[in-house]
Every structure is written in C-alpha cells, then in structure tokens.
C-alpha cells in the first residue's frame, strides 16, 4: 500500500480497491461523507489506469438538438419551450442535413441527437431523420434519443418499446444517449422533474435496448436537491443493470446548471463535488469501462484535472450545444481536435481518438 494513504480513514476501502475487490453501498456512502479527496482520487486513478492504462479518449462529434419544444416542464431544465415562447425552435430535415453535412466535412464520426418531447412531430419525422442522416455516410454513428424520448416516440408511433427501438435501429439508430436518468429516487424526481418517466421506466428502456444487443451511456445529474444517499442509490441501480446486461459503454456525471430554471435559487455543484463524484463513480462502477467528463458542462480546465481522478474520456468536439448554454453555461460551444489533444497531453495522458463504441480511430495529431 502507498504509505501516503496508510493513515487515511479510508484505508480499508483503499486496500479493497487496490486488491481489485468491489466496494459496497455502505463504503460508497463513506466515500461521499469523506473529504479526503486525495485518497479518493488515488483510488479512482488506480481503477482508471487498470482499465484504460494512460489512454484518454475523445471523439469528433456534433450535437444536434432538433427542437426545444416539449410537452413537459421539468423544474431543472432551461431548454424547453412552448410553441409561442421566445426562443422556441424546431429544425426541419433540410436544416438537420445541412448541419450534418458541414460537420462531416470536419471529420466527425458521430451525431449526438436529442430534443424535447415535441408536441406534434409525427413518427415519420424521426424515422426519416435517421434514414436521411445515415444516407449521408453509412459509417456515421447516430447516437440519439434519451429513454424518455423513446417512450414518447413509442406513444407517437403507437408501438411497444421493443418495436420502437427495432424500427429506429432499422432506420439508422446506432446507440442511445444516457440523459433523463437525473436522480432515480422518486422523492427527488417529484421535485425536479415530477412528470418525467420513473427510474424503472428509464432502466427498462435501456434494459430492452441492451438485450437487443445495443449500447448506451448512463448519467447522473448532481448539484440540485439530492443527498449523498440518493447518489449512492442511483449508482447502485446503474451498476445492477450493468451486471445484468453489460450494455453501458460509459458513465457521465452531469452538473446541474441553475440559471434560467425554476430551481435558480440552488447553487449547482462545486468543482470539488464534481471531481469527488466522478472519482467515486470510477471506484464504485467497477463493471463500466469508461468514465466521461463532459467538458461543456464542467469546463475544460476541471475536465483536464479529472483525468487524474478516474476519468478517461473528455467527450468531443460537440460544435453546437444548446441544452446547457440555455442554462447559462459559459463554456465554449465547441472544441477543436488540437485543443482536445493538447488538454489531454498536458495532463500527462495519451490522447486516443475513439468511435462511439470506444474503438480507436486514426492517430492523434
Ligand atoms: S428535461 Fe427534457 S423532458 Fe424535461 S422539460 Fe427539458 S426537454 Fe422536456
């Protein structure tokens, strides 16, 4: 054992992690209760390097948020609009294709597509969108829709969830996004997103998709009204589903941005909290290969530091981000490949451009 950690209150957990053994929920709660970030970070780094050595991944991608019209009104969300509200928008197919074409010229390998629960788009809008985007380049990976959008599309298309997922896959869906999980605890959901699908529904959509051989990411939204025990419960449910299906590629901690939301009185998470939560997720989610720092939410400087606290993926070029910028995010909207590579190298890691399923693409420039 590293002498530095011999006197830590977390010594027994350190020994367990060092031996490659799984920690339980009580130990995860102790990590959240501790302020010994150095020991937590060291444990996370052990797991990170065991799984991913010195590699740090990034992807050339573009986000497209096809519309912010939504029939729900989650209290933590600054993105949604009603049709007559200022700032409401929706993209037609031509606009979507134009954005995708421009991004393809920059070398992207993935489109990340999510939107609100649109009040009037027909089933055909979504299927045609996937089909036509895929026609632009058959190698382009379409990572699209949160679990609640899948539920909405099933309702719009009058199909079961398995039928909906099968039809979307046939049209070009490559993988599902992990949004909408927020915090699984029902008492928290009642405050921040009372009308959204339940934890069971979120997990069921991902379970079905995984059983069909599909992959997805998983997320946890922190820094609003949740308590540490809610985070532990959330991580427990993600780890259990991953034990069952193995379909999650990566875990992402999402930072709540209070500005322009109904919860604007809350402060959002601190940098310390974000770093600690990413590190704890790395330690606890021993069955997930990748932990992602979403730089557009936490800023590149902190994301860069997180590469020493369990994180092995900085996400990507993004190009146009609306959801968090409507909530006041001050980060840039895009990051060029050389900047991502430089940030990774400065942190002492080896940059690896990846595809949507973490296979290496090309050689870092
Ligand atoms: S979080 Fe999603 S479902 Fe909730 S209001 Fe915003 S866009 Fe709609």
Boltz pocket constraint, residues with backbone or C-beta under 6 A from the ligand:
constraints:
  - pocket:
      binder: B
      contacts: [[A, 68], [A, 70], [A, 71], [A, 72], [A, 73], [A, 74], [A, 77], [A, 78], [A, 79], [A, 80], [A, 115], [A, 116], [A, 117], [A, 148], [A, 193], [A, 196]]
      max_distance: 6.0
